[in-house]
């Protein structure tokens, strides 16, 4: 009888332990992620910042995110671009880790451009990570009356990857894994999982000034006058320099 009680006690203890572990894992896999996406600065050259916060329920789940990497897949409209050379320089200096998904021609106007995608990567520090990318507005073709062109920057797709298989236990909470680059400095492919999140800010709107076709001739005449006056001034400066040089030789 005593043996039966001991076995029963061990069985209950084991079940309690399993229940405890399952409860911890369920809380860890119940991702509660909040994101703030903000467009900073003014003019044609600005920054998009991302504040990504994981709710860890008073630090109970923080262990689960240790050494995990967050990735954003940001789609930029045709009127906005990230300069690949600038991203490469910033990546080399260790200021950010971002790279384009596809080739980007920074010289084209909006009307000849396509939307482009950017990967932005960062390591979780505790329960949050702050990311950013520099972005630039393309020129738009002038229209009658001028005004502004509206560029909408959508919310990004959020990914996560961890150095072990811990995310495998969260199949019900995170989407099937996808494969893309591990980081900005390597072509190695890594497995990422899509994370749901709550966006705390509105869709980013960037209104870019557009030229007025009604001022086409006025601007053309003004530009021509500036070119003529500047050329005459330059020629006169060169002529005076040559005369002064001749006087010195004499």
N, C-alpha and C positions, 0 to 999 in steps of 0.2 A: 504494500500500500504506500509506504514511504517512497519507494522507487517510482511509483506512478505519479506521486505528487511532485517529485523532483523533475521528472520528464515533462509533466504538464507545466511546471513553473518555467523550465527552460524554453518550452515551446511558446508560452505567452511572452516571455522576455524577448525571444527572437522576433515574434510578430510585432511587438511594440517597437523594437529597433528598426524593423523594416518600415513600419508606419512613420516613424520619426524621420528616417532617411528620405522616404518618398515625399513627406511634407516639406522638407528642406528643398529637395530638388524641384518640387512643384512651384515653390515660391521663387526659386532661382530662375526657372524657365518662364515664369509669368512676367515677361519683359514689360516694364513700364517706362518707356523712353519718351522724353520731351525734347523738342528741337526749336530753337529760335534762329531764324534766318533774317539777317539785316543787311541792307545796302548802305555803305558808308561813303562819306566824302561827296563832292560835287563835281560837275564838269563831265568830260569824256573819259576820265580815268578814275575808277572807283574800286572799292573792295567789297566782296561779299563775305560776311562772317557767319559762322555757325556755332551756336552754343548747344552741345548735346549732353543731356543729363539723364543718367540711369537712376531711377528711384530704387534705392537699396534697403528700404524699410529699416531705417536706423542702423545701417551697416551690417544687417544680418546676411545680406547676399553679396557683399562687396568681394568676398573671396572668389566668387564665381567669375568675375570679370578680370581677374588678375592676368596681366600680360596679353590681354585681348586687343585686337586692332580693329578700329572702325574705318569703314570706307564709305564715301559718298559718290554717287554717280549723278553729277549735275548736268542737266541739259540746258544749254544756252541758246536763246533765239538767234535768228540770222543777224539781227542788228547788234548783237553783243558777242565779244570773243575774248578768250584768254590767249595771250601771246606765248607760243610754245618756247621761244628762246628765253623769255623772262621767267617762265616756270622752271626751265632747266637751270638758269642761274641761281634762282632762289633755292632750288633743291640742292644744288651743289654747295651752297653756303649754309645749308641746314635750317633755313628759315621756314620752309614748308615742304610738304611732300605731295605734289600734284603733277599730273601729266595728262595730255590730251588723249582721247580715245581714238581720234582719227586726224588726218592731216588738216591743218587750218591755214588758209591763205589770208593773212592780215591786211593785204593791200586792196582786196575787193570791196566795193560798196555793198550795202545791205541787199540791194535788188539782185545781185549776182552771187549771193552767199547762201549757204545752207546752215541750219542749226548744227551746233557742235556739242560734243560731250566731253566732260572733264572728270577724271577720277581724283578725289582728294582723300588722303589717308592720314590717320593719326592714331597713336597709342592711347588707350584709356589710362587716365591717372585717377585712381580711386573709382569714383562713379561718374566722371565726366571727361569730356574732351572738347577743346575749342579749336576750330579750324577756320581757314580763310583762303581766299584766292583773289588776286588782282584781275579785274575785268575792264574792258574798254568798249566804248560805243563806236560802231562803224558810222561812216557818213551815209546819209540818205539823199537820194535824188531830190532836187528842188521841186517844189510844187507851187501852183498859183496860190498866192496868199500866205505861203510859208506856214509857220506854226510849229508843232512838235510831232514826232513819231512815237508811238507807244510800244515799248518792249516789255513783255511779261516774262519774268523769270520764274519758272515753276519750282515747286518743292523737289528736292533731290530724292533719289532712292537710297535707303540706308542699308549697309551691309555690316556684318561682323565676322571675324574669324579668330580662333583661339589656337594656341600652340599644341593642344592635345585634342582628344575626341570628346571633350565634355559637352559640346553642342549636340552630339548625337542623341543625348537623352531628352532633347527638347524638340523632337520631331513634330509634336502637336502645336508648337508655338512659333516656330520659324519655318520659312519656306525651304523648299529643296535647294541644295547647294548649287552655286554657280561658280564658274572658274574664270578668273582674270588675274592680272599682274599682282604679285605679292607686295611690291613697293615700287617707288619711282625709279630706282637705279638698277633694276634687274628685269630680265625677260621671263623669269621663272613664274609659272602659273600656280596660284593657290586656290583653295576651295573656300568660298564665302557663302554666308547665308543671309537672306533678306530679312530685315527686322521691321516689324510694324512700329509706328511711332505717332505721337501727337504733335502736330505743328502748332506752335503757340503764336505765330505771327502770320500776317496776311501775305498773299502772293506779292512778290516784289514787282513794282512798276517803275520803269525807267523811261521818262519822257525826254527824248533827244531833240534839240532844235533842228529844224529843216529850213533850207534856203527858200526865198520867195522869188518865183519866176518873174514877177512883175518888176523886180529890180535888176533883171538880167542885163539890160542895156546900160543902166546907170553904173552897175558894178564893172561891166566890161570897159566902159569909157574911163572910169576912174582908175582901173588897173592899167589900162594903156598909158594914161598920163603919168602914172607913177613909174612905169617902165621907161618911158621916154626921158623924163626928168632925171631919173637915176642913172641912165646910160650917159646922158650929157654931162652930168656931174662927174661920173667916172672917167670919161674921156678927157674932160678938162683937168682933172687931177693928174692923169697920166701925162698930159701935155706939159703941165707945169713942172712935174718931176723931171721930165726929159730936158727941159730948158735949164733947170737948176743944175743938172748933171753936166750939161755942156759948159755952163759958166765956170764950174769947178775945174774942168779939164783945161780951160783957157787960162 
